[in-house]
Amino acid sequence: MEIEYLIIFLPLLGAFISGFFGNLIGSRNSEIITSLFVSISAIFSFLIFYKVLNENYINNLNIFTWISSGSLNASWSIKIDALSSVMLVVVTLVSSLVHVYSIGYMSHDPHKQRFMSYLSLFTFSMLILVTSDNFLQLFFGWEGVGLCSYFLIGFWFKKETANAAAIKAFVVNRVGDFGFALGIFLIFYLFGTVNYNEVFKLIPYTLDKDLSFLGLNINAINLICVLLFIGAMGKSAQIFLHTWLPDAMEGPTPVSALIHAATMVTAGVFLVVRCSPIYEYSEFALNLITIVGMSTAFFAATIAVVQDDIKKIIAYSTCSQLGYMFFAAGVGAYNVAMFHLFTHAFFKALLFLGSGSVIHSFKDEQNINNMGGVWRKLPYTWLLMIIGTLALTGFPFLSGFYSKDAIIEFAYLRGNSFGYFAAGIGIFTALLTSIYSWRLMLKTFHGSYNNQKLNIKDIHESPMIMIIPLAFLAVGAIFSGFLFKDLFIGTETSVNFWNNSIFFLQPLSQDHPPLWFIFLTPLLVVLSIPIAYYFFIKNKKITSEIVNGNLPLYNFLKNKWYFDELYNYLFVKPSKNIGLYFWKKVDLRFIDRFGPDGISNLIKNISLIAVKFQNGFIYHYAFIMLLGFSALLTFLILK
């Protein structure tokens, strides 16, 4: 058996066993089986990656034909190339560490079997997505991770906030998925196929074709790219379709790490990179991606600066970093976008799981204002989160330094107004990232202890089953940038590695930005550390004065640019009012009144009248029989 089959189907098998037989085999066996199966998938993924790296291994295993109708032929396949091999490593490695971490984090939960089953099913759906060779299989995996995210975000379904967050994530993603589905329909309408290779070969011959869409004549390639990108915006939480992301923190912390580091939110970036043979022919779509990406990076970073929930700060950080990946793709640097996706998976999973360790130690407290002064009590968590923070902020020679700075440099080298503007926004966002990241670290671990409900003596380090996965991720956060920069974004090695999995209409610029530009971002990142220490530890009074002097701006950021309030006013309330109107005016007064309720009331009234004849007097029964006989006789005579 090919090991590709084991990579894909072992997580599904683990999900099936834990989900259907979890109560029979017990929670401990469920945890062991699911963690073991996903870990085996991770090991085999590394083997595939090694073969791709050293042998330029490419394969497309056809599992079976799914749909064959006319020109529509879609198979269940496992497509292996450089792009899918990178995603396999990222997804399975982070997922396996999250599975192991969950054994400790969810130790007191009574529904561990169900949780582990959902994690493995989520992993399987993502693997189906990244190994697809056609848009239908991609869409199946796309919807699969959406469904599993609904299960996982609402895992604690007895909490109203968890249920609301799960529904919100599901609904907002349906908006993006509607655009994505339209894009797939349009691809089949134009090309008569949904298979990647066939579609990509036909793209150059369709460049001048226009379509009428919403009363406008639009270039077909531009329209396909925009519709597919709308789907990517929803899944990867870009501005306007981002509102589900912070609410998703209602799920258990391992869920946050899995969704926000390596799986669901990276699916949109993967989609754009996989479809580079289409996007390279649409300058309009690439400019749109650049604008949306840099806007999201900036917008999310400004919100993270004032948030107090430890998980929401990291969630908005994820949103911001995804913006970086998109504007890298928007300037045509798809390999750089994948490089940042790769490094980001390590340090963001590290930060999420580290925050889970803190929350675990503080008995489910998530407000960083109620923490502080515990770095000696949580030495392992503190050290590992320091590594994650340094990597996230782009501190020199850690993973984020290589990937994030590469994005900013390639944006600058694009040489047009979009590129320069994106580079400027990228630098300023890097500064904001450093400020909010060190704010989180300093308020969580340093300064005075501020928790009134919990004695500092009760604070203790998390068990090793939770610390060991953090240590593995820390290794990736330190070395993944340095070790893989030449492979992902180097000149010759990069071209040989990516082969045909990423398409470049024109080769990326090999020039170097000015020396001052190269040193600017790392310099700001390093200087922000003492600045953050001064504002958040040394002189908190000045921070309060700045906030009080800029209350309108602070409230604007604190309320997340009022997107939730705006959407509530524009969409939620009108939809609710329309629903109430149809329920009370149409459903109750018309449909129910003359439909099921009306019929039941009629039968009830007839039965109440009929029962009056059942009074026990023989002469009443005889009279009724006489009436019936007379009616029958009259009917026969008239007939």
N, C-alpha and C positions, 0 to 999 in steps of 0.2 A: 504493500500500500504506500502511495506517495505521502510524504510527511505533510504536504499541504492540506490533505483531507483532515489529518489529526489536528492541525493548527485551528482549522475552522470549526470542526464538529466536537472536539473535546469540551469546549465551554458549553455548547448546547447540551451535551450529554450530562455534564455536571448540573446544569440548570434543571434538566428533566428529573434527575435522581433526587436532587434536593427539594424540588418543588412538589413532586408527587409522592415521594417515599421518605421525605424528611422526618415525619413523625415516627415512621417505622424504624429508621436507622438511628435516629437521635440527632441532636443539634451538633455534637462534636464531630460525628462522622460526616455530617453534611458540610461542615466547615473544612474538614480535611479533604474531602473528595473534590469540592469545587475549587479550593485553593490549589490542590495538586494538579488538577486537569488544566487550569489556566496557566500554571507555572510550566507545565510540560509544553503547552502551546508557545509560551515565551521562549523556552530553550530552542524549540524547533524554528521559531521565527528568526532567532539569531543565526541558525544554520543556513536558512534561506538567504538572509542578508549577507552572510559570508560568501555564499555561492554567487550572488549577484555582484558582490564587490570584486571577487577574484576571477570569476569565470564569465562575467557578463550574462549570467543565467537569466533566461526568459522562458516563461511557460504559460500555457493557457489550458487548464484542465477543464474539459466539458463534463460536468456532473450528469446533467440530463437536459433534454429540451423542455422548456417550460411552456412556451406558447409558439405555435406554428399555424398561422392563419394568413393566407395570401402572402404578401411581402413582409408581414410581421413575423420575424423569427427571433425569439429571445430565449437564451439558454441560462441555466444555472451554471456558472463557471467560476473558476479561481484563476484570476489573471495575476501573474507574477512578473513584475518588472521592478526597476529601481524605486519608483514612486510607491508602489504598493508594499515593497519589502521594508521601506522606512516606516510606513504606517503600521505594518504588522509588528515591528519591534516596539514602537511607541505604545500602541494599544495594549499588546499582551504584557509587556513589562510593567507598565504602570498599573494595569488591571490586576496582575498577580500580586503586586505589592499591596494594593488596596484590599484585596481579598485577605491576605495575611494580617494586615493591620486591623481589619474588621473583626477578626477573632477576638482581639483584646477590647476594641472600642465598643462592640455590641455584646459584650459578655453578659450583661445583665438584662438584655432584651429577651422577652419570651418568644419572639418570632424570628429567631436567627436563621432558621431553615429557609423561610420565605425570602429574607433579605439576601442571603447568599445566592439563592436561585435567581433573583432579579439581577444581581450583579453579573452573574455568568451569562444570563440571557442578553443583557445589555452589551456585554463584550462580544457575544456571537453576532448580534445585529451590526455592530460596528465593523467586525471582520468581513461580514457579507458585503457591506458598503464599500470598503476599500479594495476588495478583490474582485469587484464586478467588472465585466467587460462590456456591459450595455447599460443604458439609462434606466431600463425597467428594474433590473436587479439592484442598481444603485438606489432607485426610489424605494424599493422594498426595505433595504437596510436603513435608508433615511427615515422611513416611517417607523421602522422597528426601534431605532434608538429614541425616537420621539415618544413611542408608547412606553418603553421601559423607563424613560425619564419621568413620565407621569406616575408610574408605579413607585419609583424610588423617591421622588420629591414628596409624594403623598404617603410614604411608607407608614408614618405615624398618623394614620387616618382618623384617629380620635381627636386630633388637634384641628380645629377649624382653620387655623392659619395654614397648616400643611395642605389641607384639601384645597383651599383657595389658591395657594401657590401652584399646586399641581395642575389645576384647571387653567390657571392663567398661562402657564408654560405651554400647555397643550393647545389652547386657543390661539395664542400669539404665533406659535409655530405653524398653525394651520393657515394663517395669512400668508406667510412666506412660502409654505408648501403649495398653496394655490398657484402662485406665480411659477414655481418650479414645475408643477404639473403642466401648466400651459406651455412652458418652454419645451418640455418633452413632447407634447402633442404637436407643437409647431415643427420640431425636428423630424418627427415621423411624417408629417404632412408634406414637408419639403423634400425629404430624402428617401422616404419609403422604408426606412430602417432605423433602429435604435442602437445598433452596435457601434461602439466607439470607432473602431478602425474604418468602417465603411463611411460613417458620418464625417470623420476628420478628412478623409480623402476627397470627399465631395465639396467641402467648404470652399476651396479656391474657385470653384466653378459657379458659385452662387453669390459672388460678391456684389453684383449689380442688381440683384433681384429686390424689388420693393413689394411690400404688403400693405394692405389697408387695415389698420388696427385702431379702433376707437375713433374712426373718422379721419385718421391721419395716414399719410403715406410714409412708411418707415422702412428703412433698409432691413432686410430679413435677418442678416447676421447681427446687426445691432439689437434687433428685437429679441432674438434668441439669447444673446448674452445678457441683456437686461433682465429678462424673465428668470434665467437661471441664477443670476446674482440676487434677485429678490428672495429666492429660496435660500441662498447662502446667507443673506442678511438675517433671516429669521433664525436659522440654526446656529449661526455664529454670533448672535446678539449684537448686531451692528445698530447704530443710532436709528431711532424710530421703531425698530422691532426688538429692542433690547430689554424692554420692561420686565420680562419674565426672569431675567438672569439673577438679580439680587433676591427676588422672592424665592428662588429655588434653594436658598440657604436654609429653608425650613426642613429640608431632608437631613438625614444623618450626615455627619461630616465626611465619611468615606465616599458618599454619593457626590458631594461637592467636588472632591478631589478627582473622581473618575470622570464626571461630566465636564468639569471646567479645565482639566489639565490635558487630557489625551484623547477624549472620545468625541462626544456630541458636538461641542462648540468648535472643534477643529474640522468638522465635516464640511463646513462651508468653504474654508480655505482649501481643503483637498479638492473640492468640486471645481473651484476656479483654476487650480493648478492642473488638474486632470484635463480640463477643457481648454488648456492653453492653445491648442491648434485652432480653436474657434476665436478665443479672445484676442489673439495676436492680429486678427484681421478687423478688429473693431476698436479704433482709437477712442470713439465716443464712450464705449463701455469701460475701457481701461481708465479714462479720465474720471468717469463716474465712480469707479472702485477706489481710485486715489482719493477723491474728495470725501467719500463716505468713510474710508479707512482712517484718514487723518482727522476727520471730524470726531469719529468715535474715540480715537486714541486720546484726543484732547478733552473731550466732553467727560468721558469716564474718569480720567485722572483728576479733573477738577472736583468731581463728586467725592472721590475716594479721600481727598484731603480732609474733609469735614465729617466723615462717617465715624461712628463709635462702635459699631458691631464688628468684631474681628473678622468674621467670615464675609461680611458684606464689603469690607475694605478690600479683601483679596478677590472677591467676585468682581468688583469694579476694576480692579487691576487686570483681571483676565480679559474683561471687555476691552480695556485700553490696549493690552498687548495683541489682541486679535485685530484691533485697528491697525497696529503696526504691520501685521502679516498681510492684511488686505492692501495697504498702500504700497507694500513691497511688490505684491502681485500687480497692482495698478500701474507701477512704473516699469513693468515687464520683467522684474527680477523674481521670477517664480521660484527659482532654486534658493534664493535668499529667504523668501517667505517660508519655504519648507525647512530651511535651516533654523529659523526662529521658532517654528512649530516644534521642531525636534528638541531644541534646548529648553524651550518654555515648558514642555511637558515635565521635565525633571524638576526645575526649581518651583514651578507652580504647584505640582503635586506635593512637593516637600513642604511648601508653606501651608497648604490646606491641611495636610495631615499633621503638621506641627501645631497649627491652630486647634485641631481636634485634640491633640495631647494637652494643650493649655485648658481648653474647655472641660476636658475630662478631669483634670486636676482641680479646677475651680467649681466642680459639681454643676456643670452646665451653664455657668456664667459666660456671657459672650461680649459684654460691654467692657471695652478696654479701660474706661474710666474707673471701673471697679476692680482693677488689677493693680499691678505695679510691685516692684521690690522683691520679686521672687526668682531672680536669675540664679541665685545660689540654691534655691529649693528645686529648681528644674534645670539642672546644668546641661543635660543632654539635649533636651528640647530647645533650650536657649541657644546652644552652640549650633545646632543643626538649622534652626531658623535664621540665625545670623548668616550662615552660608547661603541659604535660600534668598535672603534679602539682598546680600551682596550680588548674587547672580542676577536677580531681577532688576536691580538698579543699574546694572552694566558696569560694576566695579571692575577695574582693569584685570584682565587675564582670567576672569571667570566666564562661564558660558554665555551669559547675557551680553557681556562686553563685545564678544565677537559677532553675535547674530544681530543684536539691536543696532550697533554702530554700523554694521554692513548695510542694513536697511536705510539708515539715514544717508550714508555715503552714496549708495546707488540712486537714491532719490535726487540727491544733489547732482550726480553725474548725468541724470536724464537731460539736463541742460535747457529745459523749458520752464515756464512760469509755474506749472503744476508741480514739477519736481522740486524747484527751489522753495516753493511755499510749503510743500509736504516736509522737506528737510527741516525748515524752520520750526514748523509745528512739532516735528519729531524731537528736536533738541529741547524745546520748552517742555514737552510732555515728559521727556526723560528726567528733567529737573523736578517736575511735580511728582513723578514716580518715586524718586529718591526721597522726597520730603514725606509723602504719606507712608512710605514703607518704613522709614526710620521713626516716624511718629508712632506707628503701630508697635514696633519693637521696644521703643523707649517707654511708652505708656504701659505696655504689657509686663515688661520684665524689670524696669529700672524705676528710680524715684521712690516714693513712699508707698507703702501697702495701703490700698484704699477700699478693700472689701469689708463691709460692715457685717455681713451675714456669716462669714467663714473666717475662723481663726487661722492665722498664717502657719501655725504649727500643724494644721490639718492638710496643708498643701504638700503633695508628694509627687515624685516623678512617675510617669506612666510606666506600665510593665514593658519588659523587653520585647514582647511580641509586637508592640507598637513602635518601639524605638528602632528596631533593626530595619524595617522597611524605610524609615527616615534616613538611616545611614546609607543605604543603597542609593536612594535618590540624591543624597548629598554628594556622593561620588560623581553621579551624572551631572549635577549642577556645577561641580568644579571643573570636570575634565571634558565634558561633551563638546564644548565650544572649541577648545584648543585641538582636540584630537580629530575632529571632523570638519574643521573649517575648510581645509584644502579639498576634501572630498566633495563637500556640498557646494562651495562657492569659489573654489580655485579655478584656474584657467583651463589647463589641459585635463587634469584629473577630474574636474567637475563635468566637463563635456563627455568624457569617457564613461563616467559613472551613470549619469542620467540617461545617456544614450538617446532613445526616442521617446522616453516616458514624459519628457517635458519638451515642448516645441518653442523654438525661438525663431521668429521671422528674421530678426536681425540680431547678431551677437551682441551681448552686453558690452558696455564700454570697459576697456582695460586701463583707462586713465586713473590717476589718483587725485583726490581732492587736494586743495591747498593744505599745508601742514597745520595751519591754525585751525582749520575746520576739523581735522582729524582729532586734535587734542581738546577741542572745545567741550564736547559732550563728557568725556571722562573727567575733565577738570571740574565741570559743574557737579557731576555726581559725587566726586570726592569732597568738594567744598560743602555740599549739602549736609554731610554728616555732622560736623561741628555746629552748623547753623541749626539743624534740627535739635541737637542736644541743648543748645542755648534756649530755644523757644519752648521746648516741651519738658525740660527737666530743670535747667538752671534758672530761668526767669519766666515762669508761667504767667506772671502778672502782665507782662507785655503782650502775651498771646491773647489774654482776655481783653485787653485794651484794644487790640487790633480787631477782634471779633465785635466788640461793642461799638467800635467806630465804623464798622462796615456791616451792620445788621442786615440791610436789604440784600447785599451780596451773599452773606452767610446763610440767610434763610433760603435764598434762591438755590444755593448749592446743597444745603441740608435737605431740601425738598426735591432734590434730584432734577433740577431744572423744570419742575412741575409737570413732567411728562405724564405721570399717573393721573394727576388732577385733570389735565387737558383731555386725556383719553377717556377718563370717567365722564367728563362733560360732553364730549363729542360723540362717544360710541356707547359707553356702558349704560348711562342713564336713559338716553333715547331708546336703546334696545329694550331696556327693562320696562319703560313706559309703554312701548308698543306691545310688548308681551302681556303686560297687565291689562291693557285695553282689550286685546283679543280674548284674553282669558275671561274677564268679567263681562264684557259687552257682547262678544260673539259666542264664546264657548258656553258660558253659563246660561245666558239669556236666550240664545237661539238654538245652538247645536244640542246642548244637554236638555233644554226645555222641551224641544220638539223631537229630540232623538231618543237616546236611551232612558232619560228621566221621564220624558213624556209617555213613552210606551209603558214603562213600569208603573207610572201613576195611573194610567188608563186601566191597566189590568187590575191594579189594586182597588180602584174605585168600583169596577165591575164586580170584583169578588166581594167587596163590602155590601153591594146591593144584593148579590146572589145569596149571600149567607143569611139574609133576612128571611128567605123562604124556608130555611131549615129550622122550623120552630117546633116540630113534633106533632102538629095537628094534621090528622088524616084528611080532613076536608080541604086543607090548603094544598096538600099534595095532589088530591083528586082534581082540584080546580086547575092546577098547573098542567096535569096530564090532559085535561079536557082542552085547554088552550093549545097545547102542542098538537093534539089530534086534529083540532079544527084548522090550525095553520097548515098541517100536512095535507089535509083533505082539500083545502082551498087551493093549495099549490098544484095538486094532482088534477083538479077540475080545470083550472086555468091553463094548464099545460096541454 
